[in-house]
Amino acid sequence: MRILVIDDEPEVMSLVQRGLVYAGYEVDTAYDAESGLVTARDRPPDLVVLDRMLPDLDGLEVCRRLRAASPDLPVLMLTAKDAIPDRVAGLEAGADDYVVKPFAFDELLARVKALLRRSHSQPQPLLQFSDLTLDTSTREAHRGKRAIHLTPKEYELLELFMLHPRQVLTRETIFDRVWGYDFGGESNVIEVYVRYLRKKLAEPNLIQTVREVGYIMREE
């Protein structure tokens, strides 16, 4: 699972990053809000650890933007502000949990694991985007009333797009989530499978190319 850590304090970043990697997570890092939001868009995380006080944008606003882009994304907020109104503000901005600095890493890790368990214990059996539906329990897809037969890899790719609608998915992210390893920069396997999906889904096109970056599911 991928965790994005957004914090401008090098000591905190080093502690959290090393601890999470040691615990078996893939970790992306950002030292400011802007790069954090870009990373969350380009490499969708399973959870975000977010500092409340960032140099370029308040963590509350970052949390709101993360939540607007991905309503089900777990957000754990870190802060030196321990007053009750500050905690309430963080939770009202969309944070799922709140850890006060300084903190013990073991407690942070326990809270991360709890949030990830909670988010994965609430499956979405039916995904829908526009007139396209995907039943994750039966792996059946429909465009309107028309049934669409999918191969296993086509299903995994379509599910990834439908779990992250209107988000740019980079080639690296798609390789990681669907194939689990890197085919190399010259491989065109993603293009091939996107072409298969587009043909099966038919018009209007819902999977659009973001030139030199990747793909995004959105209405034309």
C-alpha positions as CSV (number, residue, x, y, z in Angstrom):
1,M,0.0,0.0,0.0
2,R,1.2,3.5,-0.8
3,I,1.2,6.3,1.9
4,L,1.8,9.9,1.1
5,V,3.5,12.0,3.8
6,I,3.2,15.8,3.6
7,D,5.3,17.6,6.2
8,D,7.9,20.4,6.1
9,E,9.9,19.3,9.1
10,P,12.9,17.1,8.0
11,E,13.2,15.3,11.3
12,V,9.5,14.3,11.4
13,M,9.6,13.4,7.7
14,S,12.7,11.2,8.2
15,L,11.1,9.4,11.3
16,V,7.8,8.8,9.6
17,Q,9.2,7.8,6.2
18,R,11.7,5.3,7.7
19,G,9.2,3.8,10.1
20,L,6.5,3.3,7.4
21,V,9.0,1.8,4.9
22,Y,10.3,-0.6,7.6
23,A,6.7,-1.5,8.3
24,G,6.3,-2.6,4.7
25,Y,4.6,0.4,3.1
26,E,5.5,2.3,-0.1
27,V,6.0,5.9,0.9
28,D,5.9,9.1,-1.2
29,T,7.0,12.4,0.4
30,A,6.3,16.1,-0.1
31,Y,7.6,19.1,1.9
32,D,4.9,21.5,0.9
33,A,1.2,21.6,0.0
34,E,1.6,22.2,-3.7
35,S,3.9,19.2,-4.4
36,G,1.8,17.1,-2.0
37,L,-1.4,17.7,-4.0
38,V,0.4,17.1,-7.3
39,T,1.8,13.8,-5.9
40,A,-1.7,12.7,-4.6
41,R,-3.1,13.4,-8.1
42,D,-0.3,11.7,-10.1
43,R,0.3,8.7,-7.7
44,P,-3.0,8.1,-5.8
45,P,-2.2,7.0,-2.3
46,D,-4.1,4.7,0.0
47,L,-3.6,7.1,2.9
48,V,-2.2,10.5,3.6
49,V,-0.2,11.6,6.6
50,L,-0.6,15.4,6.6
51,D,1.0,18.2,8.6
52,R,-1.3,20.9,9.8
53,M,1.2,23.8,9.4
54,L,2.8,23.9,5.9
55,P,4.8,26.8,4.5
56,D,2.6,27.5,1.4
57,L,-1.0,26.4,2.4
58,D,-2.7,25.5,5.6
59,G,-3.1,21.8,6.2
60,L,-6.8,22.2,6.7
61,E,-7.2,23.5,3.1
62,V,-5.0,20.7,1.8
63,C,-7.2,18.2,3.6
64,R,-10.3,19.8,2.1
65,R,-8.8,19.5,-1.4
66,L,-7.7,16.0,-0.9
67,R,-11.2,15.1,0.3
68,A,-12.9,16.9,-2.6
69,A,-10.7,14.9,-5.1
70,S,-11.1,11.5,-3.3
71,P,-13.9,11.4,-0.8
72,D,-12.9,8.0,0.6
73,L,-9.1,8.7,1.0
74,P,-8.1,8.3,4.7
75,V,-6.2,11.4,6.0
76,L,-4.3,11.3,9.3
77,M,-3.4,14.9,10.4
78,L,-0.2,15.7,12.4
79,T,0.0,18.9,14.3
80,A,1.7,20.7,17.2
81,K,-1.7,22.4,18.0
82,D,-3.3,20.3,20.7
83,A,-6.2,22.5,21.8
84,I,-9.7,21.0,21.4
85,P,-10.8,23.7,18.9
86,D,-7.8,22.8,16.7
87,R,-8.6,19.1,16.8
88,V,-12.2,19.9,16.0
89,A,-11.2,22.1,13.0
90,G,-9.0,19.3,11.6
91,L,-11.8,16.7,11.9
92,E,-14.3,19.1,10.3
93,A,-11.9,19.7,7.4
94,G,-12.1,16.0,6.6
95,A,-9.3,14.4,8.6
96,D,-10.1,10.9,9.8
97,D,-7.7,11.0,12.8
98,Y,-5.5,13.5,14.6
99,V,-2.0,12.9,16.1
100,V,-0.3,15.6,18.2
101,K,3.4,16.3,17.9
102,P,5.6,15.2,19.5
103,F,4.3,11.6,19.1
104,A,5.5,8.0,19.5
105,F,5.9,6.4,16.1
106,D,4.3,3.2,17.4
107,E,1.1,5.1,18.1
108,L,1.2,6.7,14.7
109,L,1.7,3.3,13.0
110,A,-1.2,1.8,15.0
111,R,-3.5,4.6,13.8
112,V,-2.3,4.2,10.2
113,K,-3.1,0.5,10.3
114,A,-6.5,1.2,11.9
115,L,-7.5,3.7,9.2
116,L,-6.3,1.4,6.4
117,R,-8.3,-1.5,7.9
118,R,-11.4,0.7,8.2
119,S,-11.1,1.9,4.6
120,H,-10.6,-1.6,3.2
121,S,-13.4,-3.1,5.3
122,Q,-16.0,-1.0,3.5
123,P,-16.0,-2.4,-0.1
124,Q,-17.8,-0.7,-2.9
125,P,-19.6,-3.5,-4.6
126,L,-21.0,-1.3,-7.4
127,L,-18.8,1.3,-9.0
128,Q,-20.4,3.8,-11.3
129,F,-19.2,6.6,-13.6
130,S,-21.4,8.3,-16.1
131,D,-23.5,5.4,-17.6
132,L,-20.8,2.8,-16.9
133,T,-21.2,0.4,-13.9
134,L,-18.8,-2.2,-12.6
135,D,-20.0,-4.8,-10.1
136,T,-16.9,-5.7,-8.1
137,S,-18.6,-8.7,-6.5
138,T,-19.4,-10.4,-9.8
139,R,-16.8,-8.5,-12.0
140,E,-19.6,-7.6,-14.5
141,A,-19.5,-4.4,-16.4
142,H,-22.4,-2.6,-18.1
143,R,-22.5,0.5,-20.3
144,G,-26.2,1.5,-19.9
145,K,-28.0,-1.8,-20.5
146,R,-25.2,-3.3,-22.6
147,A,-23.1,-6.0,-20.9
148,I,-19.4,-5.8,-21.5
149,H,-17.2,-8.9,-21.3
150,L,-13.8,-8.2,-19.7
151,T,-10.6,-10.2,-19.5
152,P,-9.0,-10.3,-16.0
153,K,-6.5,-7.6,-16.8
154,E,-9.1,-5.4,-18.5
155,Y,-11.2,-5.7,-15.4
156,E,-8.3,-4.7,-13.1
157,L,-7.5,-1.7,-15.3
158,L,-11.1,-0.6,-15.5
159,E,-11.6,-1.0,-11.8
160,L,-8.5,1.2,-11.2
161,F,-9.9,4.0,-13.3
162,M,-13.4,3.7,-11.7
163,L,-11.9,3.9,-8.2
164,H,-10.1,7.1,-9.2
165,P,-12.4,9.0,-11.5
166,R,-11.3,12.4,-12.8
167,Q,-7.8,11.7,-11.4
168,V,-4.8,11.5,-13.7
169,L,-3.2,8.1,-13.4
170,T,0.5,8.0,-14.5
171,R,1.9,5.1,-16.4
172,E,4.0,4.2,-13.3
173,T,0.9,4.1,-11.1
174,I,-1.0,1.9,-13.6
175,F,1.9,-0.5,-13.9
176,D,2.2,-0.7,-10.1
177,R,-1.5,-1.2,-9.4
178,V,-2.4,-3.5,-12.3
179,W,0.7,-5.4,-13.2
180,G,2.7,-5.1,-10.0
181,Y,6.0,-4.5,-11.7
182,D,7.7,-2.3,-14.3
183,F,7.6,-3.4,-17.9
184,G,10.2,-0.7,-18.8
185,G,9.8,2.6,-20.4
186,E,9.5,1.2,-23.9
187,S,6.6,-1.2,-23.2
188,N,3.2,-0.3,-24.8
189,V,1.2,-2.8,-22.8
190,I,-0.8,0.0,-21.1
191,E,-1.7,1.6,-24.5
192,V,-2.7,-1.8,-25.8
193,Y,-5.1,-2.5,-22.9
194,V,-6.5,1.0,-22.9
195,R,-7.3,0.5,-26.6
196,Y,-9.0,-2.7,-25.8
197,L,-11.1,-1.0,-23.1
198,R,-12.0,1.9,-25.3
199,K,-13.2,-0.4,-28.0
200,K,-15.3,-2.4,-25.6
201,L,-16.8,0.6,-23.8
202,A,-17.5,2.4,-27.1
203,E,-18.4,6.0,-27.5
204,P,-18.5,8.5,-25.9
205,N,-14.9,7.9,-24.8
206,L,-14.5,7.9,-21.0
207,I,-10.7,7.0,-20.8
208,Q,-8.7,9.9,-22.1
209,T,-5.0,10.3,-22.7
210,V,-3.0,12.9,-20.8
211,R,-0.1,13.5,-23.1
212,E,3.3,12.4,-21.8
213,V,1.7,11.6,-18.4
214,G,-0.9,8.9,-18.4
215,Y,-4.7,8.5,-18.5
216,I,-7.8,9.9,-16.8
217,M,-11.4,8.7,-16.6
218,R,-13.7,11.7,-17.3
219,E,-16.5,12.7,-19.6
220,E,-15.5,14.3,-22.9
